[in-house]
Amino acid sequence: MKPNKLKKKNISELEKELESLSRAQFSLRMQYGTQQLTNTSQLKKTKRDIARVRTIIKQLEIESKLI
């Protein structure tokens, strides 16, 4: 997911996105554990997307405190 798209969303939308990504990561880990996951790079991409969303949420929280 592109950071530009994430920056246009508000905090509640980002939290929904974070929950969705967390569920996807859990599902991918279960597939990996049962050796059903063929494209293991999806785990890395999902983990990075979660980090991006958390970073942008934190940035928005800091900006809102400064205003």
C-alpha positions in Angstrom: 0.0 0.0 0.0 1.3 3.4 -0.9 1.9 6.0 1.9 0.2 8.7 -0.2 -3.1 6.8 -0.1 -2.8 6.2 3.6 -2.1 9.9 4.4 -5.4 10.9 2.8 -7.4 8.7 5.3 -8.5 9.7 8.8 -7.5 7.9 12.0 -10.7 5.7 12.1 -10.2 4.5 8.6 -6.5 3.8 9.3 -7.5 1.8 12.4 -9.9 -0.3 10.3 -7.1 -0.8 7.7 -4.7 -1.9 10.5 -7.2 -4.4 11.8 -7.7 -5.8 8.3 -4.0 -6.1 7.8 -3.5 -7.8 11.2 -6.1 -10.4 10.3 -4.4 -10.9 6.9 -1.1 -11.4 8.6 -2.5 -13.9 11.0 -4.1 -15.8 8.2 -0.8 -15.8 6.3 1.1 -17.0 9.3 -1.3 -19.9 9.7 -0.9 -20.8 6.0 2.8 -20.6 6.4 2.7 -22.8 9.4 0.7 -25.5 7.7 2.9 -25.1 4.6 0.0 -23.9 2.4 1.6 -20.6 1.6 3.4 -20.6 -1.7 4.4 -16.9 -1.9 6.2 -16.2 1.4 7.0 -12.7 0.4 3.4 -11.8 1.2 4.3 -12.0 4.9 7.0 -9.4 4.5 4.8 -7.1 2.5 1.9 -7.3 5.1 4.3 -6.7 8.0 5.6 -3.6 6.2 2.1 -2.3 5.4 1.2 -2.7 9.1 4.3 -0.6 10.1 3.3 2.0 7.5 -0.2 2.3 8.9 1.0 2.5 12.5 3.5 5.2 11.5 0.9 7.3 9.8 -1.5 6.9 12.7 1.2 8.1 15.1 2.1 11.0 12.9 -1.6 12.1 12.8 -1.8 11.8 16.6 1.3 14.0 17.0 0.0 16.6 14.5 -3.4 16.8 16.3 -1.7 17.4 19.7 0.4 20.2 18.2 -2.6 22.1 16.8 
